[in-house]
Amino acid sequence: MNLKANTAQDIIVEVGGTEYSGAAIGTLAGRVKTKKFAPTLTVGYAGGLTTGVKFGVEAGAMF
């Protein structure tokens, strides 16, 4: 996955332990490699056994 980010000119950004102004950086670009398979364990809750629209919460972890 390719990533690209623009910085605001009036902020300080730390890259590799060195601080730079947003104006000095301009645009950061990078590449991220991920595993093709990541097991996931999740637990969710959306209320009781009712009808209609429900809002729920879910928590999980990826390995």
C-alpha positions as CSV (number, residue, x, y, z in Angstrom):
1,M,0.0,0.0,0.0
2,N,1.4,3.4,-0.9
3,L,0.8,6.3,1.5
4,K,1.1,10.0,0.9
5,A,0.5,12.8,3.5
6,N,0.7,16.6,3.3
7,T,1.7,18.6,6.4
8,A,0.5,21.9,7.7
9,Q,3.3,24.5,7.4
10,D,3.1,25.7,11.0
11,I,3.6,22.3,12.8
12,I,6.6,20.4,13.9
13,V,6.9,16.8,12.7
14,E,9.3,14.2,14.1
15,V,10.7,11.7,11.5
16,G,13.3,9.2,12.6
17,G,14.1,11.1,15.8
18,T,14.7,14.4,14.0
19,E,12.3,17.3,14.1
20,Y,11.3,19.2,11.0
21,S,8.9,22.0,10.3
22,G,5.9,21.2,8.1
23,A,7.1,23.8,5.6
24,A,10.5,21.9,5.3
25,I,8.7,18.5,4.8
26,G,5.9,19.4,2.4
27,T,4.7,15.9,1.5
28,L,5.7,12.6,3.0
29,A,5.4,9.4,1.0
30,G,6.0,5.8,2.0
31,R,5.1,2.2,1.5
32,V,3.5,-0.3,3.9
33,K,3.6,-4.0,3.6
34,T,1.1,-6.2,5.4
35,K,0.7,-9.9,5.9
36,K,-1.6,-11.6,3.5
37,F,-3.3,-13.3,6.4
38,A,-4.0,-12.0,9.9
39,P,-6.1,-14.0,12.3
40,T,-8.7,-11.8,14.1
41,L,-10.6,-12.4,17.3
42,T,-13.5,-10.1,18.0
43,V,-16.4,-9.9,20.5
44,G,-19.4,-7.6,19.9
45,Y,-22.6,-6.6,21.5
46,A,-25.7,-4.9,20.0
47,G,-28.3,-5.0,22.7
48,G,-31.0,-7.6,23.3
49,L,-33.2,-9.5,20.9
50,T,-35.2,-6.5,19.6
51,T,-36.2,-5.4,16.1
52,G,-35.2,-2.2,14.3
53,V,-31.9,-0.3,14.0
54,K,-29.3,-1.2,16.5
55,F,-26.0,0.4,17.5
56,G,-23.4,-1.8,18.9
57,V,-19.8,-2.0,20.1
58,E,-17.1,-4.4,19.1
59,A,-13.6,-5.0,20.4
60,G,-10.9,-7.2,18.9
61,A,-7.3,-8.0,18.3
62,M,-5.3,-8.9,15.2
63,F,-2.4,-11.2,15.5
